[in-house]
Amino acid sequence: MRKFVLAAASLAAMAMLSVMPASAQSRLALVIGNSAYTGAPPLPTTVADATSIMETLKAAGYDVTGLSDLNKDLLVPTFRDFIAKVAAAGPDAVVFIYYAGHGAQLNADDYLIPTDAQINTPDDLVSQALPLSALIGELAKTPSAARIIVLDASRDAGFGKQAGAALPPGLALVGAPPGFLVAYAAAPNEVEIDGPGPNSPFAAALATLMRQPGLDIEQIFKGVRLQE
């Protein structure tokens, strides 16, 4: 697997943020595992990966919303409802989003792809998938203590190849505004390999290190990089 990377703003201010519960601070998480794709190769580990991360976050005291196999009718409303929940929690909330599934990049932005999307051209991607920039923009409008987004989605789906308009491989490194940390399972333009399972190497390393007491966010992701 290619080494994962971080896009972070104000990481120094977030470095002491531990995943494990340390106070009465509100901790909210959204965990999505998309597997049963109809217009792309199905993914054998993503639901198990999401389950592992969800259980880890629950053990850390997060209020977790866990979902799988979201289609076009459900993906955007799910994020909208979650952001409303974050807004209700107040400005001291810590927000953690984990997405395992197919993703794609276009024009320096990344897109989260619902299970029923049929991506044959760049226009299909724009019309059927959720841009990361839009998600970050909406979260940025919602006061929170910290916002962590983990994209386990740098897989090779072959989008656009049959139409002769193949999308670039992997994901792009999207800039993060202050108060955000965005983690990618692979370096920009690189593809991750899930392996035989039951979990992807990235998700397995992340869950293991998140369960170790005393590690802050920066230490966790540095550890994931070393374990991959």
N, C-alpha and C positions, 0 to 999 in steps of 0.2 A: 504494500500500500504506500502511496505517496504521502509524504509528511504533511500533516495538517498545518494550517496557518490561522493567525488571528488578525482581525481588523478591529482595532480598539481605539477608543478616544477616552482620555482621562483614565487610562489603565492604572496609573499610579494611585489614583483615588479609590480604585476598585480593588487593588491588590490584596487588601486585608479582608475582603469580603469572603467569608467562608460559606460553603454550601450547607454545612451542618448548622442546626439551629443554635443561636447564641443569645437571642433576645426575643421580645414580644413582637418584633418587626413582622409585618405582613409579608408572606412569601407565596407568590402565585406562579404556577407553571402551566404551560400548555404543551402537551406531548402528542405528536402525530406520527403514525407509522403507516405509510401508503405502500401497499404491496400488489394488490390485484389490478394491475393496469391492463387495459384493453387495447391501447394503441402503442404499447411499448413492452419490453420484456418484463414479466412479473419479477418481483424481488423477494427472494426466499428468507431474508433475515430481518427485514425492516420492522415487521410487527413485533417480533421477539425483541429487537433492539429497543423499540419504543417502550415495550413492557418493562424491560430491565431498567431503563432510565426513569420511567414513571415510578417504579417501586423504590428506586434509590432516592428520588426526590420526596416521596411520601415519608420515607424513613427520616429524612432531613427536616421534616416539619412543613413541607410545602403543601398548599392546597392545589392539587393537581387535577387538571382536566385532561383526560387521556382519550384519544379517538384514533380510529384507523380507517383506511380506505375511503377517504373523502373525495367525492366527485365534484364537478364544477358547481353544482347547486349548493354544496355544503362547505367548500373550502373557505371562500371569502366570508360568509356569515359566521363561521367558526371563529375566525380571527377578530371579526367585528365584535362578537359577543365577549370574547376574552378581553379585548381592549376596554370595553365598557366595565368589565369586572375589575380591571386594573384601576380604572378611574375611580371606581367606588371605594377602592382600598385606601386611597390617599397617597400623598407624596412620599411617604416613607416605605412604600412597598418595593420589594425586590422581585423582579420579573425574570422568569426563565422560560425560554421557548426552545424546544427540540423538535426538529423536523427530519424524519428519515423517509426517503422516497426518491423519486426522480426529480431532477432539477435541470435547468439549462441556462445558458447565458446569451445575452444579445445586447450589443451597444453598451457595454460596461455595466450592465445590470444583470441580476440573477432572477430566475423565475421558479416558483414552486408549482409543480405540475399535478393537477388532480388526476384521479385514476381513469376517468373516461375521456381525457383530452386526446385529440388526434392531431399531432404536431407534425405537419408535413412541410410547412414554410415558416419563415420568420413571422409573418402576419398571424399565423395560427397560434404561435407562442404568445404574442401580445394579446390576442383576443381571448385565449382560453386559460392562461396561467396567471398566477399572482406574482407581481413584481416585488422583489425584496425591498426596493426603494420605497414603494408605497407602504409596506408594512412598517418599515423603519420610520417613515414620515408620520404615520398615525401614532405610533408609540412615542415619538418625540414630542407630540402635542400633549401627551398625558404625563403629568408630573410623577416621577418615580425615583427612588433612591438609586437603582441600578437596573439595567436591562441587558440580559444575556440571551443571545440568539445562537443556537448551534445548528449548523446545516450539515447533516449527514446525507448529502445529495449529489456528490460529484461522480455520478455513475455514467457509463456509456450506454445511452439508449438509442443512439443512431438516428436521432430526430432530424428529419429533412433529407436523409441520404437517398431514399427512394425517389424523391422528386428532384434530385440533383442540386439541392440547396442545403447541404449539411450544416447544422449549427456548430459553432466552435465546441471543442471538448471541454469537459469539466465546468467549473464555475469561475466567474470573475471576482476579483477582490473589490468589494464595494465598500466605500468609505463609511466609517461610523461616526456619528455626531457625538458630542460630549455625553457621558453617562451610559454609553453602549459598549458592549463587547460582542463581536461577531466571530464565531469559530467555524472554520471549514474543515471537513474531513480530509481534504487534499489541497495541495498548493494550487494557485491559479492555473487554469488550463490543463490541469492534470486529472486523471481518472482514478478513483479508488476501486480496489478489488475487495469484494466482500469475503472471499474464501469459502470454505465448506460449511461454515456455520457452527452452531446455531445462531451465533451473533457475529456481526462484522467486527474486525479487529479494532476499529475506532470506537464503536459503542462499548465493546467489552472493556477496553482500557479506560474509557471515561467512567463507566459505572464503578469499576474497581477503585479508581482513585477518588471518586466522589464520596465513597464510603469510608475512606481513611480519615480518622479524626485529626484535626489540627492543620489541615491544608487549606490555604486560601485559593481563590480562583486562579491566580497566576501560577501557583505551584501545581494545581491540578492539570492545567493545560500544558505546562512544560513537561509534566510527567507523562501525559498522553503522547506527546511528541517522541519521548524517549522509548516508550513501550511499543510503538507501532513498528 
